[in-house]
């Protein structure tokens, strides 16, 4: 017989499961994490797990979506009600965002090429409203950028994605120089798309 949980217990269990999922994703990845590991860390039974999530993949997907959303919300809280971002402001914000991602559990998923695997395991109804991280970021940024003529939205998303992918090649690029390289890539991109007063187009 299924255990009945009070609402506050449900919220705490979900929080514990999400915390366990983040830790396991960072250490083991999607494939190597088991439901047994998750429930042990969350302090619940295996049967109780399925009251909250139909599979470990759906838990992981939920955690990933919420983390991405939090990163973007934090970024735009920092931007606040400011008008158009300058090249320097834009570059500093994107650099800070990418550094946060690079230090998070998300990197293990990306480095081990598990994101595509995870998506394949998720039922269509869960994917219906899914938007990729760079698409969400680009869409929200547009209202804060004074773009040069003929700059397409899709180009911004693709460029953000390309720069982000450099995080997968820190060793090949050079660990000592990587931060400077990342800043140069972001600033160069910003200079190509953002029009500032007093600058040539």
Buried (B, 14 or more C-beta within 10 A) or exposed (E): EEEEBEEEEEEBBBEBBBEBBBBBBBEBBBEEBEBEBBBEBBEBEEEBBEBBBEBBBBBBBBBBBEBBEEBBEEBBEEBEEEEBBBBEBBBBBBBEBBEBBBEBBBBBBBEBEBBEBBBEBBEEEBEEEBEEBBBBBBBBBEEBBEBBEEBEEEBBBBBBBEBBEBBBEBEEBEEEEBEEBBBEBBBEBBBEBBBBEEEEE
